[in-house]
């Protein structure tokens, strides 16, 4: 019996629930492996070979290689685990968050200093009749190349 998940219709939001956790288990374990210096070095020396040691989906591997954190999240990644990829690349969490919003690090920092994003348009679909359903993802916009 499927659980009722009313939070699935929050525009632009992926909730990390048990389903996402299961889907992203190996992706997140890969990220945690980057906490060890020798694994970071192996990953940086040959990213694809290191990723192929993990039973991740091809889509997850492509998302990591593209450093597309939003795509990683869609495939089950958790931002706290994904931060290990950014750290391996020498990026701050602010730089990573900026990349996820299409902003530079400075633009992101300025937005957060001013109180963050406006909640306008971030309601449940159908709430007050205007939750901007046109901003909803229309399937995966990424094409995964099989190698």
C-alpha positions as CSV (number, residue, x, y, z in Angstrom):
1,X,0.0,0.0,0.0
2,X,1.5,3.3,-1.1
3,X,1.7,6.1,1.5
4,X,-0.1,9.3,0.9
5,X,2.6,11.9,0.1
6,X,1.0,15.3,-0.1
7,X,4.4,16.9,-0.2
8,X,5.1,15.6,-3.7
9,X,3.4,18.6,-5.3
10,X,5.6,21.3,-3.8
11,X,6.9,23.1,-6.9
12,X,10.6,22.7,-7.5
13,X,11.2,20.5,-4.4
14,X,12.4,17.0,-4.0
15,X,11.8,15.7,-0.5
16,X,14.4,13.2,0.8
17,X,12.1,10.5,2.1
18,X,12.6,6.8,2.5
19,X,11.9,6.2,-1.2
20,X,14.6,8.8,-2.2
21,X,16.9,7.3,0.4
22,X,16.6,3.8,-1.2
23,X,17.0,5.2,-4.7
24,X,20.2,7.1,-3.8
25,X,21.8,4.7,-1.3
26,X,24.8,3.9,-3.5
27,X,25.2,7.4,-4.8
28,X,25.3,8.7,-1.2
29,X,27.7,5.9,-0.1
30,X,30.0,7.0,-3.0
31,X,29.9,10.5,-1.7
32,X,30.7,9.4,1.8
33,X,33.7,7.5,0.5
34,X,35.2,10.9,-0.5
35,X,35.8,11.6,3.2
36,X,39.0,9.5,2.9
37,X,41.9,11.3,1.2
38,X,43.0,8.2,-0.7
39,X,39.5,7.8,-2.2
40,X,39.4,11.5,-3.2
41,X,42.7,11.0,-5.0
42,X,41.5,7.9,-6.8
43,X,38.3,9.7,-7.8
44,X,40.2,12.8,-9.1
45,X,42.7,10.6,-11.0
46,X,39.9,8.8,-13.0
47,X,36.4,9.8,-12.1
48,X,34.6,7.3,-14.4
49,X,36.7,4.4,-13.2
50,X,36.0,5.2,-9.6
51,X,32.3,5.7,-10.2
52,X,32.2,2.3,-12.0
53,X,33.3,0.6,-8.7
54,X,29.9,1.6,-7.2
55,X,26.6,-0.1,-8.1
56,X,25.0,3.3,-9.1
57,X,22.7,3.8,-12.1
58,X,24.2,5.2,-15.2
59,X,22.0,8.3,-14.7
60,X,23.5,8.8,-11.2
61,X,27.0,8.5,-12.6
62,X,26.3,11.0,-15.4
63,X,24.8,13.4,-12.9
64,X,28.0,13.2,-10.8
65,X,30.2,13.6,-13.8
66,X,28.2,16.7,-14.9
67,X,28.4,18.0,-11.3
68,X,24.7,18.7,-11.7
69,X,23.6,18.6,-8.0
70,X,19.9,19.1,-8.8
71,X,20.1,16.1,-11.1
72,X,21.9,14.2,-8.3
73,X,19.1,15.0,-5.9
74,X,16.5,13.9,-8.4
75,X,18.2,10.5,-8.6
76,X,18.3,10.1,-4.8
77,X,21.2,12.2,-3.6
78,X,21.1,14.0,-0.3
79,X,22.7,17.4,-0.3
80,X,24.6,16.7,2.9
81,X,26.3,13.7,1.2
82,X,26.6,15.5,-2.1
83,X,28.6,18.3,-0.3
84,X,31.5,15.8,-0.3
85,X,31.7,16.1,-4.1
86,X,31.9,19.9,-3.8
87,X,34.6,19.6,-1.1
88,X,36.6,17.3,-3.3
89,X,36.4,19.9,-6.1
90,X,37.5,22.6,-3.6
91,X,34.0,24.3,-3.6
92,X,32.3,25.8,-0.7
93,X,28.7,24.9,0.2
94,X,27.8,28.5,-0.8
95,X,29.3,27.9,-4.3
96,X,27.4,24.6,-4.6
97,X,24.1,26.1,-3.5
98,X,24.6,29.0,-5.9
99,X,25.2,26.5,-8.8
100,X,21.9,24.8,-7.9
101,X,19.9,28.1,-8.1
102,X,21.7,29.4,-11.2
103,X,23.4,32.1,-9.2
104,X,27.0,33.0,-8.6
105,X,28.4,32.5,-5.1
106,X,28.1,36.3,-4.5
107,X,24.5,36.5,-5.8
108,X,23.5,33.6,-3.6
109,X,25.2,35.0,-0.5
110,X,23.5,38.4,-1.1
111,X,20.1,36.7,-1.5
112,X,20.6,34.8,1.7
113,X,21.7,38.0,3.6
114,X,18.5,39.6,2.5
115,X,16.4,36.8,4.0
116,X,16.4,34.2,1.2
117,X,14.0,33.6,-1.6
118,X,10.4,34.8,-1.6
119,X,7.9,32.1,-0.8
120,X,5.7,33.4,-3.6
121,X,5.0,30.7,-6.1
122,X,6.3,27.9,-3.8
123,X,3.0,26.7,-2.5
124,X,1.3,23.4,-3.1
125,X,-0.1,22.9,-6.6
126,X,-3.6,24.2,-6.6
127,X,-3.3,26.2,-3.4
128,X,-5.0,29.5,-4.0
129,X,-5.2,28.4,-7.6
130,X,-1.7,29.6,-8.4
131,X,1.3,27.5,-7.5
132,X,2.9,28.0,-10.9
133,X,2.4,24.4,-12.3
134,X,4.3,25.5,-15.4
135,X,7.5,25.5,-13.2
136,X,7.0,21.8,-12.4
137,X,9.6,19.4,-13.9
138,X,8.3,17.9,-17.1
139,X,10.3,14.6,-16.8
140,X,14.0,14.3,-16.9
141,X,15.6,17.0,-19.1
142,X,18.9,15.1,-19.1
143,X,19.7,12.5,-21.7
144,X,21.8,9.7,-20.3
145,X,24.4,8.4,-22.6
146,X,25.1,4.7,-22.3
147,X,28.7,3.9,-22.6
